[in-house]
């Protein structure tokens, strides 16, 4: 399973407070059109605001690594695609 979509969502939500708030408020509407596995959708649905405090808390909450998250921080899709 590719975690590309998961990492794009996480990296964008970590850097964009408006999209993060939308993800936290209504995960099903944000995740509906995304090609995510059920496990990835579940992980994103369980996120709380405090999970976004630092990259470490976010990676702990989702099971990805800090390197993976950092790799996607400057990805063009991450920066340009709002939820």
N, C-alpha and C positions, 0 to 999 in steps of 0.2 A: 504494500500500500504506500502510495506517495503521500507525504505530509505537506506537499507544496501548498495546497489550498489552506490547510490549517495554519501554516506558518505565515502565509499572506494575511489571513484574517487577524492572527495574533499580533504580528508586527504593525499592521495598520492601526488596530485598536489601541495598542500600546502608545502610539505616537499621536493619535487623533482623538481628542477628548469627546468630540461630538459623536463620532462613530462608536467609541467605547461605551458612552452612555446609552446609545441605541441598542448595542449588543446586550448590555446588562438589563435594559428595560424590557426588551422583547426579542429574545434569541431566536424563536421560530421564524419571525419575519426576516431577520438578517440571514439566517442559515438556509432558508427554503431553497434558494436557487444555487447554492454552492455544492460542488461535487465533493462532499465529505462523507466519510464512513459514519456509521451509527455511533461508533466509539468516539470519533472526533467531535461529532455534534453533541454528544453527551458531555464531553469534557468542556466544550465551549459554553454549554447551557449551565453548567455548574459554577462558572466563574463568578466571582464577587468583586466589588470595587477594590477591596484590599489586595486582591491578587495582582493588580496592576501597579502596585507601589514601586516595585523594583523589577528589573529583568529576572532576578533570581526567584522572586515570589511567583512571577508569571510562569517561569519554566517549571517550577515545582508543582504548580497547580495543573499543568497540562502534560507534563512528561516529556517535553522537548528539551533540548539542551540550549545553553546560553549561546553557543556557537551557531546553532541553527537559527535562533531568533535574530542574532546580530547579522547573519548572512542575508536575511530578508529585510532588515531595517531600511536599507537603501535601494531595494529592488524597485524599479520603475512602477510596477503594478501596485506595490504596497503604497507608494507615495501618491499615486493618482486615482486609485479606485476607492471611492467612499462607499459606505454601505447603503 
